[in-house]
Amino acid sequence: MSKQKQQPALTPISYHPRSQEHQELIEQARRLEMLSIGFMISVVTLMYLASGNSQSMKTALLEDVLSLIPPAAFLLGHRWSQKKPTPWFCFGFQRTVLIAYLTAAVALLGLGSFAVIDSAINLLTAHKPTLGSMVFQGQVVWQGWVMLVVLLYSAIPLVILGHKKSKLAKKLGDDVLMADAATNKADWMTGLAAAVGVIGLGFGIWWLDSVMALLIALDIVRDGTVYLKNAVGKLMDRAPSVVGDFDKPHPLIGKIREKILQFGKGDLCELRVRSLGRYVTGQAVVAGVSDFEEIKAMEEALHEEFPELINFVVTAC
């Protein structure tokens, strides 16, 4: 006999569908992420075939594999965040975007740490990789040239994709998309570092390849550390910050304060806001206001002027 499912006696918050403009921006971001995943799969395939014995190429390949995580996290987080609140999840699913962000950060930090250790061991043990030759259309070609062509192919589109994602992330207030844009920037810089390592092997400077691999791995760890700090902070209800600048308070905080004071009904006693992925929620306590209609008018005016603000509550002091 199947056990009957029970629902908690809780009231889900109001569902706020995105505006048409927001939906269009999200759709642009979704298309960019799908394009990124397709492009990076082709890069990973070519990098794997061309990596040879170069340590810097292998580490660059690892970073390219990791760069698939942020766009996948964005797409999954976006899909789940659109679900309507339920009695079990009465505050909604907006934080699934932050969970996706945390997942990407942990993956970057863990695998980046592994790459640092591996690169350091190869450098300390004086591992000397060599690059051979291959036959292409009857011609003997140095394998390093093939690597450099693949690195060039992987770098140029990422500059364009990263720039477009960065602009969209600022408009949407989306940290996962901004993290992905930063990862794209790190990827093409990694490609340049790997190219230096390959050229070093061509001139017999074996240690240059290992040094470049170590620098790439350290950059992966740096990105993972920053993303992990941001994700944990947001999940712990840290005050909203500017997208891409974790130490700068979000301008929305000052705008909410100014808007409430414009009503001239009383003084603002308390103000608390927190991040819900792409949205912000919170509470304001206002002195000198006790009329229910005035309080509701304040809430409606705030939600109307600031679309990124949802379920914001005004109470009397």
N, C-alpha and C positions, 0 to 999 in steps of 0.2 A: 504494500500500500504506500503510495507516494506521499511524502510529507508536504502539507500545504504551505506555500510560501506566505510569509507575513510581511507587511509593510510597516515601517515605523510611523507613528502619528506625528509627522512633521510636514511643514508646508514648504514646498520648493519655492525658491525665489522666482521673480518674474523673468521670463525668457526675453532677451533683447536681440532680435535679429539684426544683423549688420546693415548699415546703410548701403544704398546702391553704389556710392563712391568707394566705400570700404570693400565691398564685394568685388568690384573691378580691380582694385589694387591687389587683393588676395589672389584673384585669378591670374594676374600678371606674375605674381610671385610664384604661384604654383607651376605655371608654364616654365618659368626660369629654372625652377628646381628640377622639373622633369627633364629639361634640356641638359642641366648640369649632370644629372645621374647618367644619362645616355652618353654624354661626352666623356665623363670620367671612367665609365666602363671601357670605352675604347682606349683611353690613356693607360689604364691599368693593364689591359691586354698587351698593348705594345711595349710598355715598360717591362713587363714580365718576360717577354720574348727577347728584349734587347739588353736586359740588366747585366748578363754575363757575370764576371767576378768582381765588378766594381761595388765596393761597400756603400759609397755615396748613392749609387743608382738603386741599390736594394733598399736603403733607408728612404729615398725619395719615393720608391714604389710603395713602401709601407704608409707614408703620409698620403699618397694618392688614394690608397684603399680606405684610410681613415676619413678622407674628405667626402666619402659617400655617406657617412653617418649624419652630418648636419642636415643635408637636404631631405634625407629619409625621415629624420626626426621632425622636420618642419611639416612634411606632408602628413605624417601620422598624427602629430599634435593638432594640426589644423582640422583633420577629419573628426577627431574625438571631441574637440572643443565646440563643435557645432551641435552636439547632442543637447536636448532639452533637459533641464534639471528634473530629478526624480526624488521621491521621498527618501531613498537611501543616499542620494547625492543631492541634498536640497540646496547646496550652494552652487550647483552646476559643475561643468567639466572644463572651465577655462584654464585650470591649472595643469591640464594635460600637456599644454605647450611647455610649461616649466619642467615637467617630468621628462619630456623629450630632450629638453636642453640639458638637464642633469645627466641623462644617459649618454649624450654625446660627449660631455665633459669627462665623465669617468672613463669612457673608452679611449679618448685622446690621451689622458694622463697615464693610464695603465700601459697602453702599447708604446707610448712615447718613452716611458721609463725603461721598458724592455729594450728599446732601440738604443738608448743612452748606454746601458750596460754592455750591450753587444758591441757597439762601436768602440767603447773605451777598451774592452778586452782585446779587440783586433789591433787597436793602436798600441797598447802596452806590450802585446806579444809580437809586435812588428810583423803582423800578417801582410804579406806583399802580394796583392792580387795582380794578375796579368791579363791583358786583353789580346785576344788572338785576331785572326782574320776570317773572313767569310767570302764565299763566292756568290756574286750577284750578277746575273746575265753574262756569265763567262769572265767577269772581272774580279780580281782579288781586292776586297775592300777591308780596310781596318775597322774592327768592330766599334771602335770609339766614334767613328763618323756616324754610324747608325744610331748610337746612343744620343749624340748631340742633335741629330734630326728629330728624334722622338721627344727629347726635352724641349726643343723649340716648338714642336707641335702641341705639347702639353701646356706651354706657358702663355702664348699669345691669347687664346680664347678666354683663359681664366682672368686676364686683366679686364677684359670687357664684361664678363659675367659678374665679377666681383664688384665692379663699379655700379652696374645696374642694380644689384642686390642691395648694396649699401644705400642707394637713394630710396629704394622701396622700403627698406627696413626703418629708415627715419620717418617716412610718412606713416607707416603702420604702427610704429612703436614696438617692433618685433625683435626681441633679443636673439632668437634662434636664427632668424634670417641675417642679422648683423654678424653673428658668430660665423655663419656660413660664408659671408662676404670676406671676413677676416681670414678664414681658412683658405679661400681662393687666393688671397694675396700671399699668404704663407706658401701656398703650393707653387706659384710661379717664382717666388724668391728661392724656394727650395730647388726648383729646376735650374736656376742660375748657379746655385751652390754646387749642385751635382755636376753641372757642366764643367765647373772649375776643377772638381775632383777627377773627372774623366780626362781633361786636358793634362792634369798633373801626371796621371798614369802614362799618357802618351810621351811625356818628357822624362819618364823614369822616376818621378817624385812620388813614390808609393805612399808616403805618409800624408800627402795632401788629400788623397782620396778619403782616408780614415778621419782626418780632421774635419773635412766637409760633412761627412756622415754624422760625426758627433755634433756639429753645429746644427744640422737639420733636426736631429733627435732632440736637442735641447730646446729648439724652437717649438717642437710638438708638445713637449712638457710644459713650456711657458703658456701656450694656448690653452692646454687642458687645465692648468692651475687657475688661470683667469676665468675660464668658463665655469669651473666648479665653484669658485668663490661667488660668482654672480648668481648661479642657479640656487645654491644653498641659501644665499642671502634673501632671494625673492621668496623661496619656500618658507622662510622664517619671518615673512612679513616685513622685510626691510623696506624703508621708505623708497618710493619709486625714484629712479635716477634717469638721466639722459641716456638714450640708446647709444651704446658705444663708449660711454664715459661713466663708469660705475661710481665715481666719487663726486659727481655733480648732480645736485638735486633736480628733479624734473620740474620744468617751469609751470606745469599744471598746478603744483602745490600753491605757488604764489597767486595764480589766477583764480583758484577757488576761494582763497582768502579775500582777495579784492572783490570778487563778485558778491560774496556774502555781506561784506561791509557796505557795498553799494546800496543794499536794501534800506539801510539806515534805521533798522528796527531795534538794534541793540548791539552789544559788543560780542565779539567772537571769543568764547571762553576756551574752547578746546577744538583741535582739528587733528584727525588721524586719517591717514590714507595708506593703502597697501596695493601691491600689484597683483593682478589676476591674469598673468600672461600678457595679452595685448591690451587689456583693460585695467582700469583703476577703480577701486571702491573704497569706502570709508565712512567716517562719521564726523559731523560738526555739532558742537554744543554752543548754542547762542543764548546770550542773556537778554532779558527784556522782551522775549517773545514767548507767548503762551497760547496764542490762538492757533488752533489746528489748521485753519485755512491758510494762514500766513506761512506756517511751516511747510505745508504741502506746496505752496506757491514757490518757496525757495528751492525745494527739491526739484520741481519741474523745470524751473529756470536754469538750474545747474546742469541737469541732464540734457536740456535742449541746447545749451551753449557749448557743452563739452561732450561730444559723442563718445569719447573714450571712457567716460565716467558712467558706471552702471551701479544700480542699487545703493546709491549714496543716501545716507540717512541724516536728517537734521532734527535735533532734539532741543528742548528748552533747558536752560541752565537752572 
